[in-house]
Amino acid sequence: MSTAAGYAAMAIGVLDIVRAVLPAFRRSRAGEIAGFLPGTFTSFAQAVSLVLGVLIVMLAHGLRRRKTRAWRAVMVLLPLSALVELLHSHHPFSAALSLLVVTLLVINRREFHALSDPRTRWRALWNFLVLGVLDIAIGWVVVNAHPRSLVDDPSAGERLQHVLLGLIGVEGPVRYSSERTADLVYFSLVGLGALTAVTTLYLVLRPERPVAELGPEQEETVRELLARHGARDSLGYFALRRDKSVVFSPTGKAVIAYRVVSGVMLASGDPIGDVEAWPGAIRRFMEEAQRHAWVPAVIGCSEKGGEVWTREGRLSALEIGDEAVIDVAAFTLEGRTMRNVRQMVNRVERAGYTCLVRRVGDLTEAEKDRIRHAADSWRGTDTERGFSMALGRFGDPADAECVVVTAHGPADGAGSTAKAVEATGTTKTTGTADGRGGADGESGGDGEGAAGGGTGPGEDIRAVLHFVPWGADGMSLDLMRRDHDADPGLNDLLIVKALQAAPALGVSMVSLNFAMFRAALARGERLGAGPILRVWYGVLVFLSRWFQIESLYKFNAKFQPLWKPRFLVYPAARDLPRIGMSALQAEAFISLCLPCFASHRIRIPRPTYHRT
């Protein structure tokens, strides 16, 4: 019912707008059919029909999402439309149709139960800009829709001036020979301007309910659960991002971190806590999604987590890639399979680079600032990437157990053999050269670089790895960035040094980057791959021009890791495009920017180094 009501409202609204704006439409067969829908024929009633049409179109999306406030607003607008119809048009059938729709909405009122989304007053600015542009566009059509009634031939500037003045209730320079036409244009412009002013004022003055964030008490509870159960999932620590909300199980023994993006409730990784309490947390998560009519989805859960999510949430799962995990005890640079890594590491060391592996808690504030400044300067985009597999901060006192690995070398790229962008990980997110992992270890020194005398934002720092804890004896890659003028192979050196230092830090397992669709890439290039697999492989290689898909897989594979599959959990196949766009927004691979004049601009930033 909600979907049908939404589309019906949109159709009625569009017909009301078109009939009020275009005289030719009112004389057409479609206009005769639309006469049985809410609307009027007098000048004032046509202006009211135009405003009602805009409002109904705006509310259609809310009706489809079963929003309570949208239902309440339509319950006011449709009776008002019926009243206008009876008083001005004397069309009892059209009024009866409006009342019939109202009756159906009343009967099915329990279906419209969804609460409003988290909001801030920035939405008032969006409303003013978007409706302002829409008002000008519709007003331009209204002013020019009656060429036979125009007196003289006003210029484009005079017509635009008439539109702008009309929106604030002032008569403009354009004159019409028909008084009815002049009234229609005047009332339509005033109605559009009043609609924008009233809705913007309402959004500014209504009580603000900011987007939920991870509070100090919630963060402390999540850390306690991680201390007891964090070893189950290498992505668990990323639940401590402070731009996420959390929902707890009824017993408080499990928690799910999430963020709402474009109406999609995105969770990441497995629930944190006792496995026996996972079903309770998942049910709470699904109830919250249902209350707000959000689409529930999970990015990057493990196979065990996917089984529980699909069973308890009645959802479906899709394998989206593999996580590269290295067993520290089994790692070695010896052997033919590691020859390329071994040669790369030796070459970079001969060029004069050295590495330091330290706990973040052992750094001074000055060292943290230098590392942070260097990493930010190499980011390559204005927006920090990451959501599901990135922490989004560095050097916080609460993250003292994180591990940072820095490469130090000759200033100005001395010893550099090439200026090649290395195939490193993305933020365990999707397309920057950051990653996750963690080891403290060899270091020596007080944090100053081994090769001093450098210049630039990080002095002699040429590359950085940042790892977060993974239980008591593991670490997970969060960030991987390097100076683009430094030698290729510098990230290889950092990872190798981190793995070699891991035993001294008490680390036995290291999680590196996440490789999207690894299985398809691995099988697609083999002899005997079928036609469908080869086509999918070709698509992935093509997309790798913008996103680090193939390069990230090959970079991970060099270290001979264990591959752990990760899954996307979703309600239905029709929701996948929406979930995909929301995930790209959350990971900051697609940004919806607000230009100076109106609508959204989709910006796809170039790949940088971050883990995803």
C-alpha positions, 0 to 999 in steps of 0.5 A: 500500500505504501508504495502504491500510495507514493506513486499515486501521490507523485502522479497526482502531483505531477498532473496538478503541476502540469495542468496548472502551468500549461494551458494546452494540457488543460485542453488535451485528453490527458487534461480531461482525465486529470480533471477527475484528480485534485485540482481547480480551474480558476486562477486562484485555484490553479495556483493552489493546485500548482502549490499542492502538486509540488507539495504532494510530489515532495511527500511521495517519497516519504509515503513510499518509505512509510513515513508517519509525517508524510502520511499526516501531511497528505491527510491534510492536503487531500481534504484541502484539495477536495474542498477547493475542488468543490468550491471552485470547480464544482467537480464532485467526482474529483472531490470524492476521489480525493476523499476515497484516497484519504479513506484508503490511507486511514484504513491502512494507517498502521502501515505508515509507522516509520519515524523521521530520519536523523536531521540537522538544520543544514537540511533547511539550506538544502531545501531553500536552494533546491526549491529556489531553483525549482521555483525559478524553473517553474515560474519561467514556464508559467510566465512564458506559457501564455504567449498570446496574452503577453503585451508587447514582447518583454525581454528575457531579462524582464521575464526573469525579473518578473519571476523573481519579483513574483516569488516575493509577491511583487508585480513584475514588468511583464503585462498580460492582456487577460486579467485571468492570466495575470492573476494565474501567473501572480498567484502561482508565483506567490504560492511557489515563493510562500511554499519555499519560505514556509518550508525553509522557516519550518526546517530552521525553527523545528527542534534539531535532532543531530545525527547520532554519534558514538558517545563516550559511554557507548565507546567505553562499553564497546571497548570492554566487549572488544577486550573480551571478544575482539579476536573474533573479527579483525574489523571489530576495532573499526566499530570505534569510529566516532561517526557511527551509531551503535545498537546493543542486544537486550542483554548488552553482551553484543553490539552492532555499529552502523551508519545511515546513508541515503536511507540505508542502515549500513553495518560493518563487520560482525556483531561485537560480543558473545556469539550467543547474544548476536541474534538479539543484537541483530533483531534490535538492528532490524527493528530499528531499521523497520521503525525508520523504514531504512534498508538494512545492509551489512558490509564485510561480515565474515562467513560465520557472521553472514550465517547468523545475519541471514538466519536471524534477519531473513536476509541474503548474502553475497561474497564480495571479496577476501581479506588477506591475513598473514600468519606471522609464524609462517611468514618468511622471505625465503623461497621462490614465491617470495623472490619479488618481495625479497628483491624489492625490499633489498633494493629499497634498503640499499637506497638508504631507507630505514623503518621504525615500528612503534606503539602509538602510545610510545610516540611524543605529541610532536612525532604524532603531529609529524606523522599525521601531517605527512599522511594527510599531505599524501592523501590525494583527496580532500575527504578522508576515505573509509567506513567499514575498514578504517578508523578515521583518526590517528594518535588519539590517546584512547588508541595507544595500543595501535601500531605505526610503522614509518619509513625514513629516507633521504630527503627529496627522494634521493635514492629513488629509482622511479616515480611510480605509484605503488599498488598498495591497499585501499583503506580497508574500504575501497580505493586509497592506499591505506590499509590496516594491521599492526605491530610494534617492535623493532624500533630503537631510538626515540622516534626520530627518523634514522635518516635525518635532515629531511624537509617537507611536512613529515621531515624525513618520513616517506611512508606510514602504516597504521595498524589497530588491535585485533584481539590480544595477539593480532593487528589489522591494517588501517592506513597505508600511505607513502610519498609518491616521489619515494621509491616503489617498493616502500610499502613492501618494506613497511609490511615486511618490517611490521611482520618481522617486528610482530613477535616482539609485540606479541602479535601472531596474526596480521590482517592486511588489505581487503581485495574486492572480488578476489576469487573472480580475479584469480579464476578469471585469468586462469586457463580454462575460465568460462566466457561469463567468468572472463567477461566479469574479469574484464569488467573488474580490470576495466573498473580498476582504472578508477578503483584499486581492485586488481592492483590491490589483489596483486599487491596482497597476493605477493605476501602469500596470505590466507584468504578469508571471504567477506560478504555483503548482506542485503534484503533483496536483489532490487536493493543492491544498487541503492546499497552499493551507492550508499556504501560508496558514499559511506566510504567517500568514494562518491561524494554528493557535493552541493554546488553554488546553484542547486542540485547534487554533483557526483564527484568520483575522486581519483584513487589514493592510498588507503585500506578498504 
